[in-house]
Structure formats: structure tokens, C-alpha cells
Amino acid sequence: MALTKSYIKKARKKPGGSNVGKYKGVKKFAGTAGGAPKGSYPINTKSRAKSAIKLAHNAPKPSGIKKAARKAYPSLAKKKMKKSKR
């Protein structure tokens, strides 16, 4: 479904929506998972998913963006720290 010009104009004013409509041909986004408008936070490649995680603080619900990106690319999951024996 293509985004209309009026939707893009309104969505760009919302938190986390400044780049809505700039990713032609991309079908995988994490924006709605974080409360941001549809068409924001592309996660179609690993590098874009990394970027979405880094920029998630701009979304209303950053944890949703991070969760969606890490679900699409499990290798981006946080690494657990091993407890040291003292």
C-alpha cells in the first residue's frame, strides 16, 4: 500500500516520523511497533535495523522499535555479560 501525500505530511509532524515516505520500495518497517507512524524506521537490511535501534529514542515507545529490529535480525540482540568469579 502506497502512502498518500496527505498521510506523509501529517506523519512527519509526529514523534519519530520525520522520514516517513523517504524509503521507496522498502516493505519492512518497525515504526508502528514503537508508536511511530507507518513508514518510519526501516528494517529491511541489517544496517538499517542497527540504525533503527540507535534512533529508537526518538519514537514514543523505543522498546517496540528495538524489539522489532532484534526480532528481524537476532544477531543484533544485546550480548549478556558473564558474571566474573571473585
HTML snippet that shows the backbone in 3Dmol.js (N, CA, C, O; Angstrom):
<script src="https://3Dmol.org/build/3Dmol-min.js"></script>
<div id="view" style="width:600px;height:400px;position:relative"></div>
<script>
const pdb = `
ATOM      1  N   MET A   1       0.836  -1.178   0.000  1.00  0.00           N
ATOM      2  CA  MET A   1       0.000   0.000   0.000  1.00  0.00           C
ATOM      3  C   MET A   1       0.888   1.251   0.000  1.00  0.00           C
ATOM      4  O   MET A   1       1.747   1.413   0.867  1.00  0.00           O
ATOM      5  N   ALA A   2       0.675   2.103  -0.952  1.00  0.00           N
ATOM      6  CA  ALA A   2       1.445   3.342  -1.054  1.00  0.00           C
ATOM      7  C   ALA A   2       0.900   4.379  -0.076  1.00  0.00           C
ATOM      8  O   ALA A   2      -0.307   4.469   0.151  1.00  0.00           O
ATOM      9  N   LEU A   3       1.800   5.146   0.486  1.00  0.00           N
ATOM     10  CA  LEU A   3       1.409   6.196   1.413  1.00  0.00           C
ATOM     11  C   LEU A   3       0.999   7.430   0.617  1.00  0.00           C
ATOM     12  O   LEU A   3       1.675   7.808  -0.339  1.00  0.00           O
ATOM     13  N   THR A   4      -0.105   8.054   1.010  1.00  0.00           N
ATOM     14  CA  THR A   4      -0.565   9.243   0.308  1.00  0.00           C
ATOM     15  C   THR A   4       0.209  10.478   0.768  1.00  0.00           C
ATOM     16  O   THR A   4       0.802  10.486   1.847  1.00  0.00           O
ATOM     17  N   LYS A   5       0.196  11.514  -0.060  1.00  0.00           N
ATOM     18  CA  LYS A   5       0.914  12.744   0.275  1.00  0.00           C
ATOM     19  C   LYS A   5       0.370  13.372   1.555  1.00  0.00           C
ATOM     20  O   LYS A   5       1.139  13.893   2.363  1.00  0.00           O
ATOM     21  N   SER A   6      -0.941  13.327   1.744  1.00  0.00           N
ATOM     22  CA  SER A   6      -1.527  13.930   2.943  1.00  0.00           C
ATOM     23  C   SER A   6      -1.128  13.145   4.196  1.00  0.00           C
ATOM     24  O   SER A   6      -0.879  13.739   5.245  1.00  0.00           O
ATOM     25  N   TYR A   7      -1.065  11.806   4.092  1.00  0.00           N
ATOM     26  CA  TYR A   7      -0.633  10.996   5.229  1.00  0.00           C
ATOM     27  C   TYR A   7       0.821  11.299   5.578  1.00  0.00           C
ATOM     28  O   TYR A   7       1.159  11.466   6.750  1.00  0.00           O
ATOM     29  N   ILE A   8       1.672  11.371   4.572  1.00  0.00           N
ATOM     30  CA  ILE A   8       3.102  11.635   4.781  1.00  0.00           C
ATOM     31  C   ILE A   8       3.289  12.988   5.467  1.00  0.00           C
ATOM     32  O   ILE A   8       4.086  13.113   6.397  1.00  0.00           O
ATOM     33  N   LYS A   9       2.555  13.994   5.007  1.00  0.00           N
ATOM     34  CA  LYS A   9       2.675  15.339   5.576  1.00  0.00           C
ATOM     35  C   LYS A   9       2.300  15.350   7.061  1.00  0.00           C
ATOM     36  O   LYS A   9       2.984  15.978   7.869  1.00  0.00           O
ATOM     37  N   LYS A  10       1.224  14.661   7.419  1.00  0.00           N
ATOM     38  CA  LYS A  10       0.782  14.595   8.819  1.00  0.00           C
ATOM     39  C   LYS A  10       1.741  13.745   9.652  1.00  0.00           C
ATOM     40  O   LYS A  10       2.069  14.104  10.782  1.00  0.00           O
ATOM     41  N   ALA A  11       2.189  12.622   9.095  1.00  0.00           N
ATOM     42  CA  ALA A  11       3.040  11.684   9.829  1.00  0.00           C
ATOM     43  C   ALA A  11       4.398  12.283  10.149  1.00  0.00           C
ATOM     44  O   ALA A  11       4.971  11.973  11.194  1.00  0.00           O
ATOM     45  N   ARG A  12       4.923  13.125   9.285  1.00  0.00           N
ATOM     46  CA  ARG A  12       6.240  13.731   9.512  1.00  0.00           C
ATOM     47  C   ARG A  12       6.246  14.691  10.694  1.00  0.00           C
ATOM     48  O   ARG A  12       7.309  15.010  11.228  1.00  0.00           O
ATOM     49  N   LYS A  13       5.077  15.150  11.103  1.00  0.00           N
ATOM     50  CA  LYS A  13       4.980  16.065  12.246  1.00  0.00           C
ATOM     51  C   LYS A  13       4.914  15.311  13.577  1.00  0.00           C
ATOM     52  O   LYS A  13       5.079  15.913  14.639  1.00  0.00           O
ATOM     53  N   LYS A  14       4.678  14.013  13.523  1.00  0.00           N
ATOM     54  CA  LYS A  14       4.558  13.205  14.740  1.00  0.00           C
ATOM     55  C   LYS A  14       5.938  12.749  15.220  1.00  0.00           C
ATOM     56  O   LYS A  14       6.877  12.669  14.428  1.00  0.00           O
ATOM     57  N   PRO A  15       6.060  12.447  16.533  1.00  0.00           N
ATOM     58  CA  PRO A  15       7.346  11.964  17.060  1.00  0.00           C
ATOM     59  C   PRO A  15       7.812  10.695  16.341  1.00  0.00           C
ATOM     60  O   PRO A  15       7.055   9.732  16.220  1.00  0.00           O
ATOM     61  N   GLY A  16       9.048  10.699  15.872  1.00  0.00           N
ATOM     62  CA  GLY A  16       9.616   9.542  15.193  1.00  0.00           C
ATOM     63  C   GLY A  16       9.215   9.404  13.737  1.00  0.00           C
ATOM     64  O   GLY A  16       9.539   8.398  13.107  1.00  0.00           O
ATOM     65  N   GLY A  17       8.527  10.377  13.192  1.00  0.00           N
ATOM     66  CA  GLY A  17       8.026  10.255  11.828  1.00  0.00           C
ATOM     67  C   GLY A  17       8.657  11.180  10.814  1.00  0.00           C
ATOM     68  O   GLY A  17       8.119  11.348   9.720  1.00  0.00           O
ATOM     69  N   SER A  18       9.779  11.784  11.144  1.00  0.00           N
ATOM     70  CA  SER A  18      10.370  12.784  10.257  1.00  0.00           C
ATOM     71  C   SER A  18      10.790  12.235   8.893  1.00  0.00           C
ATOM     72  O   SER A  18      10.886  13.006   7.938  1.00  0.00           O
ATOM     73  N   ASN A  19      11.040  10.953   8.772  1.00  0.00           N
ATOM     74  CA  ASN A  19      11.496  10.382   7.499  1.00  0.00           C
ATOM     75  C   ASN A  19      10.445   9.528   6.798  1.00  0.00           C
ATOM     76  O   ASN A  19      10.780   8.767   5.890  1.00  0.00           O
ATOM     77  N   VAL A  20       9.204   9.637   7.194  1.00  0.00           N
ATOM     78  CA  VAL A  20       8.137   8.864   6.562  1.00  0.00           C
ATOM     79  C   VAL A  20       8.053   9.239   5.091  1.00  0.00           C
ATOM     80  O   VAL A  20       8.052  10.420   4.742  1.00  0.00           O
ATOM     81  N   GLY A  21       7.983   8.236   4.236  1.00  0.00           N
ATOM     82  CA  GLY A  21       7.852   8.452   2.801  1.00  0.00           C
ATOM     83  C   GLY A  21       9.160   8.564   2.048  1.00  0.00           C
ATOM     84  O   GLY A  21       9.147   8.691   0.823  1.00  0.00           O
ATOM     85  N   LYS A  22      10.283   8.521   2.732  1.00  0.00           N
ATOM     86  CA  LYS A  22      11.576   8.666   2.067  1.00  0.00           C
ATOM     87  C   LYS A  22      12.190   7.325   1.657  1.00  0.00           C
ATOM     88  O   LYS A  22      13.250   7.302   1.032  1.00  0.00           O
ATOM     89  N   TYR A  23      11.549   6.226   1.996  1.00  0.00           N
ATOM     90  CA  TYR A  23      12.108   4.901   1.710  1.00  0.00           C
ATOM     91  C   TYR A  23      11.232   4.183   0.692  1.00  0.00           C
ATOM     92  O   TYR A  23      10.441   3.308   1.045  1.00  0.00           O
ATOM     93  N   LYS A  24      11.378   4.556  -0.552  1.00  0.00           N
ATOM     94  CA  LYS A  24      10.598   3.947  -1.637  1.00  0.00           C
ATOM     95  C   LYS A  24      11.035   2.500  -1.848  1.00  0.00           C
ATOM     96  O   LYS A  24      12.232   2.213  -1.888  1.00  0.00           O
ATOM     97  N   GLY A  25      10.096   1.608  -1.979  1.00  0.00           N
ATOM     98  CA  GLY A  25      10.401   0.213  -2.245  1.00  0.00           C
ATOM     99  C   GLY A  25      10.671  -0.634  -1.012  1.00  0.00           C
ATOM    100  O   GLY A  25      10.755  -1.858  -1.119  1.00  0.00           O
ATOM    101  N   VAL A  26      10.809  -0.018   0.150  1.00  0.00           N
ATOM    102  CA  VAL A  26      11.050  -0.776   1.383  1.00  0.00           C
ATOM    103  C   VAL A  26       9.698  -1.224   1.938  1.00  0.00           C
ATOM    104  O   VAL A  26       8.747  -0.445   2.002  1.00  0.00           O
ATOM    105  N   LYS A  27       9.633  -2.490   2.335  1.00  0.00           N
ATOM    106  CA  LYS A  27       8.369  -3.022   2.833  1.00  0.00           C
ATOM    107  C   LYS A  27       8.410  -3.401   4.312  1.00  0.00           C
ATOM    108  O   LYS A  27       7.375  -3.723   4.895  1.00  0.00           O
ATOM    109  N   LYS A  28       9.582  -3.365   4.917  1.00  0.00           N
ATOM    110  CA  LYS A  28       9.743  -3.810   6.302  1.00  0.00           C
ATOM    111  C   LYS A  28      10.114  -2.622   7.200  1.00  0.00           C
ATOM    112  O   LYS A  28      11.218  -2.084   7.113  1.00  0.00           O
ATOM    113  N   PHE A  29       9.167  -2.223   8.065  1.00  0.00           N
ATOM    114  CA  PHE A  29       9.370  -1.092   8.962  1.00  0.00           C
ATOM    115  C   PHE A  29       9.064  -1.494  10.398  1.00  0.00           C
ATOM    116  O   PHE A  29       8.290  -2.420  10.639  1.00  0.00           O
ATOM    117  N   ALA A  30       9.680  -0.787  11.359  1.00  0.00           N
ATOM    118  CA  ALA A  30       9.454  -1.054  12.778  1.00  0.00           C
ATOM    119  C   ALA A  30       8.700   0.087  13.458  1.00  0.00           C
ATOM    120  O   ALA A  30       8.429   0.009  14.656  1.00  0.00           O
ATOM    121  N   GLY A  31       8.364   1.119  12.739  1.00  0.00           N
ATOM    122  CA  GLY A  31       7.752   2.312  13.312  1.00  0.00           C
ATOM    123  C   GLY A  31       6.501   2.067  14.128  1.00  0.00           C
ATOM    124  O   GLY A  31       6.377   2.573  15.243  1.00  0.00           O
ATOM    125  N   THR A  32       5.574   1.298  13.588  1.00  0.00           N
ATOM    126  CA  THR A  32       4.314   1.094  14.293  1.00  0.00           C
ATOM    127  C   THR A  32       4.503   0.315  15.590  1.00  0.00           C
ATOM    128  O   THR A  32       3.703   0.463  16.514  1.00  0.00           O
ATOM    129  N   ALA A  33       5.532  -0.502  15.679  1.00  0.00           N
ATOM    130  CA  ALA A  33       5.809  -1.257  16.907  1.00  0.00           C
ATOM    131  C   ALA A  33       6.226  -0.328  18.042  1.00  0.00           C
ATOM    132  O   ALA A  33       6.077  -0.668  19.216  1.00  0.00           O
ATOM    133  N   GLY A  34       6.745   0.839  17.690  1.00  0.00           N
ATOM    134  CA  GLY A  34       7.204   1.794  18.691  1.00  0.00           C
ATOM    135  C   GLY A  34       6.309   3.009  18.824  1.00  0.00           C
ATOM    136  O   GLY A  34       6.695   3.999  19.445  1.00  0.00           O
ATOM    137  N   GLY A  35       5.130   2.948  18.254  1.00  0.00           N
ATOM    138  CA  GLY A  35       4.199   4.064  18.355  1.00  0.00           C
ATOM    139  C   GLY A  35       4.472   5.183  17.366  1.00  0.00           C
ATOM    140  O   GLY A  35       3.819   6.224  17.422  1.00  0.00           O
ATOM    141  N   ALA A  36       5.415   4.993  16.470  1.00  0.00           N
ATOM    142  CA  ALA A  36       5.727   5.983  15.435  1.00  0.00           C
ATOM    143  C   ALA A  36       4.836   5.706  14.218  1.00  0.00           C
ATOM    144  O   ALA A  36       4.267   4.621  14.104  1.00  0.00           O
ATOM    145  N   PRO A  37       4.715   6.662  13.328  1.00  0.00           N
ATOM    146  CA  PRO A  37       3.865   6.473  12.143  1.00  0.00           C
ATOM    147  C   PRO A  37       4.343   5.349  11.230  1.00  0.00           C
ATOM    148  O   PRO A  37       5.523   4.999  11.202  1.00  0.00           O
ATOM    149  N   LYS A  38       3.398   4.803  10.491  1.00  0.00           N
ATOM    150  CA  LYS A  38       3.682   3.763   9.500  1.00  0.00           C
ATOM    151  C   LYS A  38       4.620   4.336   8.442  1.00  0.00           C
ATOM    152  O   LYS A  38       4.415   5.451   7.963  1.00  0.00           O
ATOM    153  N   GLY A  39       5.640   3.578   8.081  1.00  0.00           N
ATOM    154  CA  GLY A  39       6.599   4.024   7.077  1.00  0.00           C
ATOM    155  C   GLY A  39       7.855   4.625   7.677  1.00  0.00           C
ATOM    156  O   GLY A  39       8.677   5.196   6.960  1.00  0.00           O
ATOM    157  N   SER A  40       8.014   4.500   9.004  1.00  0.00           N
ATOM    158  CA  SER A  40       9.217   5.018   9.654  1.00  0.00           C
ATOM    159  C   SER A  40      10.025   3.864  10.237  1.00  0.00           C
ATOM    160  O   SER A  40       9.484   2.785  10.479  1.00  0.00           O
ATOM    161  N   TYR A  41      11.293   4.084  10.457  1.00  0.00           N
ATOM    162  CA  TYR A  41      12.232   3.107  10.993  1.00  0.00           C
ATOM    163  C   TYR A  41      12.313   1.845  10.116  1.00  0.00           C
ATOM    164  O   TYR A  41      11.840   0.781  10.515  1.00  0.00           O
ATOM    165  N   PRO A  42      12.911   1.967   8.927  1.00  0.00           N
ATOM    166  CA  PRO A  42      13.051   0.805   8.048  1.00  0.00           C
ATOM    167  C   PRO A  42      13.995  -0.232   8.649  1.00  0.00           C
ATOM    168  O   PRO A  42      15.012   0.115   9.249  1.00  0.00           O
ATOM    169  N   ILE A  43      13.646  -1.511   8.481  1.00  0.00           N
ATOM    170  CA  ILE A  43      14.490  -2.600   8.982  1.00  0.00           C
ATOM    171  C   ILE A  43      14.663  -3.675   7.909  1.00  0.00           C
ATOM    172  O   ILE A  43      14.751  -4.861   8.227  1.00  0.00           O
ATOM    173  N   ASN A  44      14.712  -3.266   6.645  1.00  0.00           N
ATOM    174  CA  ASN A  44      14.831  -4.245   5.566  1.00  0.00           C
ATOM    175  C   ASN A  44      16.250  -4.774   5.399  1.00  0.00           C
ATOM    176  O   ASN A  44      16.443  -5.802   4.750  1.00  0.00           O
ATOM    177  N   THR A  45      17.247  -4.102   5.966  1.00  0.00           N
ATOM    178  CA  THR A  45      18.618  -4.609   5.943  1.00  0.00           C
ATOM    179  C   THR A  45      19.174  -4.554   7.359  1.00  0.00           C
ATOM    180  O   THR A  45      18.633  -3.863   8.223  1.00  0.00           O
ATOM    181  N   LYS A  46      20.258  -5.288   7.590  1.00  0.00           N
ATOM    182  CA  LYS A  46      20.854  -5.312   8.920  1.00  0.00           C
ATOM    183  C   LYS A  46      21.366  -3.930   9.329  1.00  0.00           C
ATOM    184  O   LYS A  46      21.223  -3.535  10.486  1.00  0.00           O
ATOM    185  N   SER A  47      21.951  -3.206   8.402  1.00  0.00           N
ATOM    186  CA  SER A  47      22.470  -1.875   8.743  1.00  0.00           C
ATOM    187  C   SER A  47      21.341  -0.897   9.065  1.00  0.00           C
ATOM    188  O   SER A  47      21.499  -0.036   9.931  1.00  0.00           O
ATOM    189  N   ARG A  48      20.216  -1.019   8.385  1.00  0.00           N
ATOM    190  CA  ARG A  48      19.074  -0.153   8.705  1.00  0.00           C
ATOM    191  C   ARG A  48      18.443  -0.545  10.037  1.00  0.00           C
ATOM    192  O   ARG A  48      17.943   0.312  10.767  1.00  0.00           O
ATOM    193  N   ALA A  49      18.465  -1.834  10.354  1.00  0.00           N
ATOM    194  CA  ALA A  49      17.950  -2.279  11.649  1.00  0.00           C
ATOM    195  C   ALA A  49      18.831  -1.740  12.778  1.00  0.00           C
ATOM    196  O   ALA A  49      18.321  -1.326  13.819  1.00  0.00           O
ATOM    197  N   LYS A  50      20.145  -1.744  12.576  1.00  0.00           N
ATOM    198  CA  LYS A  50      21.074  -1.162  13.556  1.00  0.00           C
ATOM    199  C   LYS A  50      20.765   0.315  13.752  1.00  0.00           C
ATOM    200  O   LYS A  50      20.728   0.812  14.877  1.00  0.00           O
ATOM    201  N   SER A  51      20.549   0.994  12.661  1.00  0.00           N
ATOM    202  CA  SER A  51      20.237   2.414  12.712  1.00  0.00           C
ATOM    203  C   SER A  51      18.913   2.659  13.439  1.00  0.00           C
ATOM    204  O   SER A  51      18.794   3.608  14.214  1.00  0.00           O
ATOM    205  N   ALA A  52      17.927   1.808  13.189  1.00  0.00           N
ATOM    206  CA  ALA A  52      16.636   1.947  13.861  1.00  0.00           C
ATOM    207  C   ALA A  52      16.797   1.802  15.369  1.00  0.00           C
ATOM    208  O   ALA A  52      16.159   2.524  16.135  1.00  0.00           O
ATOM    209  N   ILE A  53      17.643   0.878  15.796  1.00  0.00           N
ATOM    210  CA  ILE A  53      17.898   0.689  17.227  1.00  0.00           C
ATOM    211  C   ILE A  53      18.551   1.944  17.810  1.00  0.00           C
ATOM    212  O   ILE A  53      18.181   2.392  18.895  1.00  0.00           O
ATOM    213  N   LYS A  54      19.512   2.504  17.096  1.00  0.00           N
ATOM    214  CA  LYS A  54      20.207   3.697  17.577  1.00  0.00           C
ATOM    215  C   LYS A  54      19.297   4.917  17.635  1.00  0.00           C
ATOM    216  O   LYS A  54      19.449   5.763  18.517  1.00  0.00           O
ATOM    217  N   LEU A  55      18.355   5.014  16.705  1.00  0.00           N
ATOM    218  CA  LEU A  55      17.473   6.173  16.637  1.00  0.00           C
ATOM    219  C   LEU A  55      16.138   5.962  17.352  1.00  0.00           C
ATOM    220  O   LEU A  55      15.276   6.841  17.329  1.00  0.00           O
ATOM    221  N   ALA A  56      15.968   4.821  17.975  1.00  0.00           N
ATOM    222  CA  ALA A  56      14.699   4.489  18.626  1.00  0.00           C
ATOM    223  C   ALA A  56      14.309   5.477  19.718  1.00  0.00           C
ATOM    224  O   ALA A  56      13.125   5.619  20.026  1.00  0.00           O
ATOM    225  N   HIS A  57      15.281   6.157  20.304  1.00  0.00           N
ATOM    226  CA  HIS A  57      14.969   7.106  21.380  1.00  0.00           C
ATOM    227  C   HIS A  57      14.057   8.240  20.907  1.00  0.00           C
ATOM    228  O   HIS A  57      13.477   8.940  21.737  1.00  0.00           O
ATOM    229  N   ASN A  58      13.919   8.435  19.611  1.00  0.00           N
ATOM    230  CA  ASN A  58      13.039   9.471  19.065  1.00  0.00           C
ATOM    231  C   ASN A  58      11.584   9.028  18.971  1.00  0.00           C
ATOM    232  O   ASN A  58      10.702   9.864  18.774  1.00  0.00           O
ATOM    233  N   ALA A  59      11.319   7.755  19.105  1.00  0.00           N
ATOM    234  CA  ALA A  59       9.970   7.215  18.999  1.00  0.00           C
ATOM    235  C   ALA A  59       9.258   7.307  20.350  1.00  0.00           C
ATOM    236  O   ALA A  59       9.910   7.370  21.393  1.00  0.00           O
ATOM    237  N   PRO A  60       7.930   7.315  20.333  1.00  0.00           N
ATOM    238  CA  PRO A  60       7.177   7.354  21.588  1.00  0.00           C
ATOM    239  C   PRO A  60       7.439   6.133  22.480  1.00  0.00           C
ATOM    240  O   PRO A  60       7.424   6.243  23.706  1.00  0.00           O
ATOM    241  N   LYS A  61       7.679   4.975  21.863  1.00  0.00           N
ATOM    242  CA  LYS A  61       7.917   3.747  22.627  1.00  0.00           C
ATOM    243  C   LYS A  61       9.166   3.063  22.051  1.00  0.00           C
ATOM    244  O   LYS A  61       9.045   2.146  21.239  1.00  0.00           O
ATOM    245  N   PRO A  62      10.353   3.497  22.460  1.00  0.00           N
ATOM    246  CA  PRO A  62      11.602   2.971  21.880  1.00  0.00           C
ATOM    247  C   PRO A  62      11.764   1.456  22.007  1.00  0.00           C
ATOM    248  O   PRO A  62      12.352   0.827  21.127  1.00  0.00           O
ATOM    249  N   SER A  63      11.265   0.875  23.062  1.00  0.00           N
ATOM    250  CA  SER A  63      11.436  -0.570  23.250  1.00  0.00           C
ATOM    251  C   SER A  63      10.760  -1.372  22.136  1.00  0.00           C
ATOM    252  O   SER A  63      11.235  -2.452  21.784  1.00  0.00           O
ATOM    253  N   GLY A  64       9.674  -0.868  21.585  1.00  0.00           N
ATOM    254  CA  GLY A  64       8.986  -1.558  20.494  1.00  0.00           C
ATOM    255  C   GLY A  64       9.815  -1.590  19.225  1.00  0.00           C
ATOM    256  O   GLY A  64       9.847  -2.601  18.523  1.00  0.00           O
ATOM    257  N   ILE A  65      10.492  -0.480  18.928  1.00  0.00           N
ATOM    258  CA  ILE A  65      11.364  -0.393  17.753  1.00  0.00           C
ATOM    259  C   ILE A  65      12.517  -1.383  17.905  1.00  0.00           C
ATOM    260  O   ILE A  65      12.826  -2.144  16.989  1.00  0.00           O
ATOM    261  N   LYS A  66      13.144  -1.357  19.078  1.00  0.00           N
ATOM    262  CA  LYS A  66      14.291  -2.235  19.332  1.00  0.00           C
ATOM    263  C   LYS A  66      13.891  -3.699  19.249  1.00  0.00           C
ATOM    264  O   LYS A  66      14.618  -4.513  18.679  1.00  0.00           O
ATOM    265  N   LYS A  67      12.746  -4.035  19.811  1.00  0.00           N
ATOM    266  CA  LYS A  67      12.274  -5.423  19.804  1.00  0.00           C
ATOM    267  C   LYS A  67      12.020  -5.909  18.370  1.00  0.00           C
ATOM    268  O   LYS A  67      12.394  -7.028  18.018  1.00  0.00           O
ATOM    269  N   ALA A  68      11.391  -5.076  17.551  1.00  0.00           N
ATOM    270  CA  ALA A  68      11.103  -5.447  16.159  1.00  0.00           C
ATOM    271  C   ALA A  68      12.385  -5.624  15.351  1.00  0.00           C
ATOM    272  O   ALA A  68      12.500  -6.559  14.558  1.00  0.00           O
ATOM    273  N   ALA A  69      13.344  -4.730  15.552  1.00  0.00           N
ATOM    274  CA  ALA A  69      14.616  -4.819  14.817  1.00  0.00           C
ATOM    275  C   ALA A  69      15.393  -6.067  15.233  1.00  0.00           C
ATOM    276  O   ALA A  69      15.973  -6.749  14.389  1.00  0.00           O
ATOM    277  N   ARG A  70      15.406  -6.363  16.523  1.00  0.00           N
ATOM    278  CA  ARG A  70      16.134  -7.539  17.014  1.00  0.00           C
ATOM    279  C   ARG A  70      15.432  -8.837  16.646  1.00  0.00           C
ATOM    280  O   ARG A  70      16.072  -9.882  16.526  1.00  0.00           O
ATOM    281  N   LYS A  71      14.120  -8.772  16.467  1.00  0.00           N
ATOM    282  CA  LYS A  71      13.378  -9.959  16.028  1.00  0.00           C
ATOM    283  C   LYS A  71      13.716 -10.252  14.558  1.00  0.00           C
ATOM    284  O   LYS A  71      13.860 -11.411  14.167  1.00  0.00           O
ATOM    285  N   ALA A  72      13.838  -9.204  13.764  1.00  0.00           N
ATOM    286  CA  ALA A  72      14.176  -9.374  12.347  1.00  0.00           C
ATOM    287  C   ALA A  72      15.619  -9.830  12.171  1.00  0.00           C
ATOM    288  O   ALA A  72      15.920 -10.592  11.252  1.00  0.00           O
ATOM    289  N   TYR A  73      16.521  -9.368  13.051  1.00  0.00           N
ATOM    290  CA  TYR A  73      17.942  -9.721  12.988  1.00  0.00           C
ATOM    291  C   TYR A  73      18.415 -10.119  14.386  1.00  0.00           C
ATOM    292  O   TYR A  73      18.927  -9.281  15.128  1.00  0.00           O
ATOM    293  N   PRO A  74      18.249 -11.381  14.747  1.00  0.00           N
ATOM    294  CA  PRO A  74      18.629 -11.846  16.091  1.00  0.00           C
ATOM    295  C   PRO A  74      20.093 -11.587  16.453  1.00  0.00           C
ATOM    296  O   PRO A  74      20.427 -11.520  17.635  1.00  0.00           O
ATOM    297  N   SER A  75      20.953 -11.445  15.475  1.00  0.00           N
ATOM    298  CA  SER A  75      22.365 -11.183  15.767  1.00  0.00           C
ATOM    299  C   SER A  75      22.573  -9.799  16.391  1.00  0.00           C
ATOM    300  O   SER A  75      23.652  -9.522  16.916  1.00  0.00           O
ATOM    301  N   LEU A  76      21.567  -8.932  16.344  1.00  0.00           N
ATOM    302  CA  LEU A  76      21.657  -7.605  16.938  1.00  0.00           C
ATOM    303  C   LEU A  76      21.239  -7.584  18.408  1.00  0.00           C
ATOM    304  O   LEU A  76      21.274  -6.539  19.057  1.00  0.00           O
ATOM    305  N   ALA A  77      20.847  -8.741  18.921  1.00  0.00           N
ATOM    306  CA  ALA A  77      20.409  -8.808  20.322  1.00  0.00           C
ATOM    307  C   ALA A  77      21.555  -8.440  21.243  1.00  0.00           C
ATOM    308  O   ALA A  77      22.725  -8.666  20.934  1.00  0.00           O
ATOM    309  N   LYS A  78      21.194  -7.872  22.374  1.00  0.00           N
ATOM    310  CA  LYS A  78      22.218  -7.499  23.355  1.00  0.00           C
ATOM    311  C   LYS A  78      22.946  -8.738  23.830  1.00  0.00           C
ATOM    312  O   LYS A  78      22.340  -9.786  24.048  1.00  0.00           O
ATOM    313  N   LYS A  79      24.214  -8.611  23.984  1.00  0.00           N
ATOM    314  CA  LYS A  79      25.006  -9.730  24.489  1.00  0.00           C
ATOM    315  C   LYS A  79      24.986  -9.680  26.010  1.00  0.00           C
ATOM    316  O   LYS A  79      25.165  -8.619  26.607  1.00  0.00           O
ATOM    317  N   LYS A  80      24.770 -10.826  26.628  1.00  0.00           N
ATOM    318  CA  LYS A  80      24.725 -10.894  28.087  1.00  0.00           C
ATOM    319  C   LYS A  80      26.143 -10.945  28.657  1.00  0.00           C
ATOM    320  O   LYS A  80      27.017 -11.648  28.148  1.00  0.00           O
ATOM    321  N   MET A  81      26.334 -10.195  29.704  1.00  0.00           N
ATOM    322  CA  MET A  81      27.633 -10.158  30.356  1.00  0.00           C
ATOM    323  C   MET A  81      27.771 -11.362  31.277  1.00  0.00           C
ATOM    324  O   MET A  81      26.849 -11.682  32.027  1.00  0.00           O
ATOM    325  N   LYS A  82      28.898 -12.018  31.225  1.00  0.00           N
ATOM    326  CA  LYS A  82      29.147 -13.148  32.118  1.00  0.00           C
ATOM    327  C   LYS A  82      29.581 -12.624  33.477  1.00  0.00           C
ATOM    328  O   LYS A  82      30.370 -11.684  33.569  1.00  0.00           O
ATOM    329  N   LYS A  83      29.069 -13.226  34.506  1.00  0.00           N
ATOM    330  CA  LYS A  83      29.480 -12.820  35.851  1.00  0.00           C
ATOM    331  C   LYS A  83      30.886 -13.346  36.132  1.00  0.00           C
ATOM    332  O   LYS A  83      31.194 -14.505  35.856  1.00  0.00           O
ATOM    333  N   SER A  84      31.709 -12.499  36.670  1.00  0.00           N
ATOM    334  CA  SER A  84      33.068 -12.934  36.985  1.00  0.00           C
ATOM    335  C   SER A  84      33.080 -13.567  38.373  1.00  0.00           C
ATOM    336  O   SER A  84      32.359 -13.143  39.276  1.00  0.00           O
ATOM    337  N   LYS A  85      33.887 -14.557  38.514  1.00  0.00           N
ATOM    338  CA  LYS A  85      34.011 -15.254  39.799  1.00  0.00           C
ATOM    339  C   LYS A  85      35.054 -14.524  40.635  1.00  0.00           C
ATOM    340  O   LYS A  85      36.201 -14.370  40.214  1.00  0.00           O
ATOM    341  N   ARG A  86      34.663 -14.088  41.792  1.00  0.00           N
ATOM    342  CA  ARG A  86      35.594 -13.388  42.682  1.00  0.00           C
ATOM    343  C   ARG A  86      35.730 -14.100  43.972  1.00  0.00           C
ATOM    344  O   ARG A  86      36.473 -13.657  44.847  1.00  0.00           O
TER     345      ARG A  86
END
`;
const viewer = $3Dmol.createViewer("view");
viewer.addModel(pdb, "pdb");
viewer.setStyle({}, {cartoon: {color: "spectrum"}});
viewer.zoomTo();
viewer.render();
</script>
